[in-house]
Amino acid sequence: MSFRLAPLGRTDLARCAELETVLFPGDDPWRESAFRAELAAGHHYVGAYTDGGLVGYAGLSVRGPRGGAEANVHTIGVDPRWQGQGIGRALLRALLARADEFDAPVYLEVRTDNAAAIGLYEAHGFTRIGMRRRYYWPSGADAYTMARPAHVAEEAT
Ligand SMILES: CC(C)(COP(=O)(O)OP(=O)(O)OC[C@H]1O[C@@H](n2cnc3c(N)ncnc32)[C@H](O)[C@@H]1OP(=O)(O)O)[C@@H](O)C(=O)NCCC(=O)NCCS
């Protein structure tokens, strides 16, 4: 099994929307237009590709100047046929590398019943900092807010 990461392209967005319907069936999956708006806003999107095409995607926003910036994970998803093989971890690490360039703390919301995603985030320095009741629509599921502190680059001495 091999995959590579690359910036998500406009031609991938229909496939992303297709995966969303599989990955988030009860929670208002994003349409292609939503992904298009994310790219147009300049957010950082990465795709995971095998020889057969796109099998995962992830997106992050960074707001504010370096040193005072804040990052948010907007989405991350892996084709169920490709889960459990390190692709989610690679995608998340690509987002975190971007946040670290800005020394930005990273925030996200995750369903409280999503053990796989929570496990992935906890393994990368995220902790639960709050709970948002009925955050997801239309399922009405609750979310944890999770945060990872800023990685502050050490000054060269
Ligand atoms: C969450 C998701 C992106 C993980 O992607 P993945 O490619 O399957 O994950 P990986 O194979 O890279 O696993 C990385 C880590 O995630 C955690 N993890 C993955 N699957 C897990 C599971 N079923 N149960 C518990 N932890 C799990 C583990 O910490 C794992 O590390 P380990 O293998 O060293 O134990 C994937 O399950 C997914 O797309 N889920 C549906 C969409 C979703 O819920 N997105 C997150 C929204 S907040």
The ligand as an ORCA input file, in Angstrom:
! r2SCAN-3c Opt
* xyz 0 1
  C     -10.450      9.706     11.644
  C      -9.857      9.189     10.336
  C      -9.513     10.386      9.423
  C      -8.554      8.434     10.650
  O      -7.951      8.072      9.417
  P      -7.155      6.686      9.257
  O      -6.409      6.764      7.974
  O      -8.090      5.552      9.417
  O      -6.180      6.759     10.528
  P      -4.713      6.126     10.652
  O      -4.658      4.779     10.040
  O      -3.713      7.122     10.149
  O      -4.585      5.981     12.238
  C      -3.948      7.007     12.995
  C      -4.399      6.932     14.440
  O      -5.794      7.198     14.557
  C      -6.336      6.465     15.646
  N      -7.339      5.531     15.130
  C      -7.577      5.237     13.827
  N      -8.611      4.375     13.735
  C      -9.016      4.133     15.008
  C     -10.052      3.384     15.572
  N     -10.895      2.663     14.811
  N     -10.214      3.398     16.917
  C      -9.384      4.129     17.710
  N      -8.378      4.891     17.220
  C      -8.209      4.884     15.894
  C      -5.180      5.753     16.296
  O      -4.593      6.645     17.263
  C      -4.226      5.592     15.121
  O      -2.904      5.433     15.489
  P      -2.302      3.922     15.720
  O      -2.517      3.186     14.433
  O      -0.864      4.183     16.036
  O      -3.093      3.351     16.854
  C     -10.814      8.187      9.618
  O     -11.239      7.211     10.553
  C     -12.037      8.842      8.995
  O     -11.989      9.314      7.857
  N     -13.163      8.854      9.741
  C     -14.414      9.396      9.209
  C     -14.344     10.888      9.057
  C     -14.080     11.544     10.403
  O     -14.643     11.165     11.406
  N     -13.238     12.603     10.379
  C     -12.896     13.355     11.578
  C     -13.907     14.420     11.818
  S     -13.502     15.387     13.280
*
